[in-house]
């Protein structure tokens, strides 16, 4: 937010600088376009807030209409009823209930005003009691007092809306047309947020855009990278554009905390949680869904945290983000959330529940969408002490038809992992041992795209191994597991395709004793980083799963985050400000070569700009991969040119630095010589023999060189 | 390069100084006893006993006869290098910090810390040829900078005094009149406390190290900033090779904030930088605490480092070192 500058201060400053304020034409002052001198909020925002503050005097008053019209003797009774209904929602101020009376008939007029302690309470009361049925004849109409003015101003006659001429927007995808096919990333450090090109050829990032106090908490790319979202007290904003970052849309949502883009980035979900005015009440949660392009609010959800808590039995406290999970692939057709014994699936055409009702599933614990198809996988735990088995089922949307179900026994927990193409689903099942004292883990693997969805059970060779991490190869048919109880666990790779096409899962390899606790597949598959974060202090192993060989091992001390760029060419590792020291990031090539390293104090965030999926068909991609040599020739030549240029520039830079330094040294030598006599005098005539010493040293150094030369000539002689 | 470990101090090291011939190494530490060592093999020659507080700094005369030390016991003392005998004690009302002999060894500059109500000060004392004629009178007294003055040294021909300290500003004073001549620019200068300052062998330029994780090279006469060396840790000590274009930065995470999980976290390395290109060349590990003091042998073939761990490590360079190309 901008600092509020008082007029008095301005006048004082003007007085100090000798400026006569009356002579200044304020309207003539224009800031250069795109420059705001670090003042974040623009006029509109300031105006908005000012008007809010000004209005706050009436923001807590509601008007209740359609009350019964009663004579004076029943006045008190009615007041009591109204007080009871509206007092439940919030604290009505003393003298905060006013029911006007007709002077002539002495009867009430059928409406009243209620003043609450806070605007939030008033808003809540409006929501809850609008449409409240007192009896058949009296259905309340509740409005905010502030809105009345607005409603009164509605003209009686309809006027056709003005049609704005179409102005073509900027090409929001321009970053994808970069000549050098580079990727962008955003970082936040201190109060600065910066976007860079990853110019790996030049071994440095190239700045694109920088802004101080761009966001108040974090920034987030939209799912396909078109927008960058910033978070402010008044709401979220999205930025984008051809060459730079302009604000494209604002989404008003007071005190927004979290945001989420739908996978096709058509919609933005914003979340906030508000402290209640009464400390005994639960927080109030507000979730809005906006259309990203038009900025229109599509639907809002309000309620207590319990309404949004995940975990069917209500045992899990708190809200887990994202509350709404998007399904149906990139079309953003459906979104769903879990509630007590239900999964509510909404569709985006009408923003209402499919078939007007939720999917009833007793005690459902967890669910997740297939990344590509409208299929929900859900997990129900064991009930009745094992009488009713736990189950995992696949449900087709919108038909709500169960495609496949699997019952599981003595289950303690389940986790579901979809492969990125929606081809496979892996369910990690923790089962109790017979004694119920410990658990062991197995996998149930679903082949979604095959007929009848066959399920296969996979158990590790050592059943007692703990599973530390699991990850599918993106777009591939392989997965990796870190398992083991030792401080140095093992990493195994499996393939869903076996060599003899038997349609069984087969193990590719096991790597013993790795310092790893997290897996990061390249988005293009084939390569994986076995990372040892946290306890392992940032050890990485770059592994090629095709060849089953380690390409490189590396270390980024204390690294906290790893992220592949969307093309799988580069990897960023970062130390964020959870650690006090070492803050900054490293950029590596896919095969583990450190390209460059940037240190930044108070480093908060690193995020690659996502790319939309490729338009190439899988066949075309395969063809390119096959003929890579043909295509790469051109790029290799370019690479070479750049590296030549770089070394040329580097040589030039060094030469200049050297020249500059020599100039200093010569100057110093001259001055030193000039002062020689004076110095001798200060030393009572003792000769200043430093220069001689210098020479003696140099001779000694040369001696060493001579020795090595002699050996060479001796060899030659033989 | 196998270092010689010199264990003689019981508390963290504070300062190291070679004599002009490069055969003696003087070390100061928080344990009250400045010590002299053979700079060649690290054998201890003796200690100078008499201080009753941490010793912060020392300087040795050109003829290696006199040693001056500044201590937290509110004195600066003159010693006979050979016998270890105390010749004179300058008494102050606050701890003495930096000491430096002038060209010709007839003057010494001594800084005192801010203490109780007293501000920090720079004192210039006349050093008598005959110790019996020595007096404690100040020739000049400079006051002004806020906070501790961590280093004060003489400029060319004793015409100026260069000081730096907690307020992160490097200042040049006229040593005759006491007038402030030059001040480093706040924008380009250090951002945090300057912890150390070392002159080049001919006094034409000097390097300062600061807790802002950088070291800077300045021209002594004009106070022009020439180079900046950036590192990842607060810098406690800096020195320059008299032979090659190398500078060495020592430091590490503050002793009170050292993690116990991993010694690497502290980065207690002496880091070598190319003086001209400002690029890191290499590092010498070994200390298990921050490095507080660094000194180059005047012949440029060895250097020593003193750490918070109480060790002095004496490093003689391998022949390879002299052929480093970057």
Interface residues (C-beta under 8 A of the other chain):
Chain A: X537 X557 X558 X580 X581 X582 X599 X654 X657 X658 X661 X664 X668 X671 X672 X675 X678 X679 X682 X683 X684 X690 X693 X697 X701 X704
Chain B: X62 X102 X103 X104 X106 X156 X157 X158 X201 X202 X204 X205 X219 X221 X226 X232 X242 X243 X245 X253 X257 X262 X264 X265 X275 X276 X277 X298 X299 X300 X319 X322
